[in-house]
């Protein structure tokens, strides 16, 4: 077995920001593995260890040399490769070029079949690993990408990195691998924690690397995360069911801000709890990376968790310093909130006239006016009484007011939330306050919907106004660009409309476009409405697929132009269920429908002359009349399964018709009467589903 040793490449830097550090850690292992594979160096597992001051790849069982290669390739027969004078032919030249050899290097000899061929032989000697790893290490360091971050230069070199490189530790077993990058030369030393173990620390071998780091008060990212979680769990247990809020993004960032974490608890003044907890928590999380603590009943407490990278001996000093910082930040938050409460919300609404919604679509004040009309219409369609309609309009009127408040200008993520607080302080009804607070929902796939009907009406108005406006100015989303999040808004509208029976999406689209026209925007309303409808249809199709419906079922329902989400899904599920229970019936019915639709001539109409009909034709006509009646009744009651069942009853008479009747009779009058009967048959299906779609995917 070939000799192997572990390999270590550590890039030591000044403190790197969390986001580029995590991005580079994801790249490093792949770059090293690909480089080793390309060089022909066998190796084992590649592990990446990262801290704010280092990126390291630890590779197990790297071969100390590449394998020696002796390669033989057989080419054409010698008689074909060389002419009578012994000169190489095109066949020989092509074979040599393919093998990276010269024609003169080709060897002629007999093969096992007794024929003489030309052979290309290549000998690649074994190469020691050290020079390969030297080249690879420099390439890996220079090959790391830093999207959205400007790399830095230092010293007199032009090479860059996200932060200046201060040391490189590169070892193959106990031997130093020579690596040079931007005036930094490799050695067998790393550096410890800046405070707890400053200076250089000898790394005896890659196998000893992590133990050396730990002795120098440096933990891997996994160990740091574990230590922080353990400390937080202790804090929660000590407080009898308390909960520390640790959002994933902030937690990951905190992990990458320390090398030896100490979990501490600080406090802020009780008076700050009078401020909405959302801006307190955002201030602590986003600005200071502190984790708020909630008590067992879910109320915010005046305590918070801070993760220190300092000497644990000075923890009290660290806590005191962070308490001063948080006090200053919360003072600002309280000041903004108190100042906003001094102004009526109507003042904020009027100030929206100076805030641009979209250059061609006007101001936020104009958007609010359109939202009021649309939200009221949604509420009316959803069956709300006069008070409910008025509440939806009022909530829409105030929904965007907080955009010009001092608190939201400072804490932009709290738009809507702060408006709910201001509305409550102004004495607005609870349903209005909740609607303002929640009208940006759903913000992403799987997010909660607004909790009440009022909020859903306002949220639909807000999103549908944006969708229709963007299509009206002919800037719909493309495959690579959706700056106004129109797709997400469309999915949100569909999700909310599925909870509001009675809403007519086509009519709401028309009302939204009417509001834009009333404000002077010029566009073709019919063309834009059709484009918006197609966009909603495409999203409905995608949602139906995600819910497991078969593509041909979806196509059959889509063909009739239904875009109201409740009806679309109810039709699709009814057809899917019916097909699952009676697959042969619907397979045969789909085939018969497709044949009938192909033969039918809409120009002849559907007035059938009964006197010209035979038994099979009269049976089909009677079945169509009865089916029409049943379908109309079922659709009136929104009983789509009953409508589908009524269609299924047409299978037997249409099968008998095609078995017994020659449609294209030589007698023109008889032929055209039979085509009218097929038109009549096809008409029964209109408005339910294109059953013929079920036969097109066979």
Buried (B, 14 or more C-beta within 10 A) or exposed (E): EEEBBBBBBBBBBBBBBBBBBBBBBEBBBEBBBBBBEEBBBBBEEBBBBBBBBBBBBBBBBBBBBBEEEEEEEEBBBBEBBBEEEEEBBEBBBBBBEEBEBEBEEBEEEEEEEEEEBBBBEEEEEBBEBBEBBBEBBBEBBEEBEBEEBEEBEBEEEEBBBBBBBBBBBBBBBBBBBBBBBBEBEBBBBBBBBBBBBEEBBEBEBBBBBBEBBBEBBBBBBEBBBBBBBEBBEEBBEEBEEBBBBBEEEBBBBBBBBBBBBBBBBBBBEEEBBEBBBBBBBBBBBBBBBBBBBBBEEEEBBBBBBBBBBBBEEBBEEBBEBBBEBBBEBBBBBBBBBEEBBEBEBEEBBEBBEEEEBBEEBBBBBBBBBBBBBBBBBBBBBBEBEEEBBBBBBBBBBBBBBBBBBBBBEBBEEBBBBBBBBBBBEBEBBEBBBBBBBBBBBBEEEEEEBBBBBBBBBBBBBBBBBBBBBBBBBEBBBEEEEBEBBBBBBBBBBBBBBBBBEEBBBBEBBBBBBBBBEEEEBEBEBEEBBEBBBBBBBEBBBBBBEEEEBBEBBBBBBBEBEBBBBBBBBBBBBBBBBBBEEBEEBBBBBBBBBBBBBEBBEEEBEBEBEEEBBEEBBBBBBEBBEBBBEBBBEBBEEEBBBBBBBBBBBBBBBBBBBBEEBEBEBEEEEBBBBBBBBBBBBBBBBEEBBBBBBBBEEE
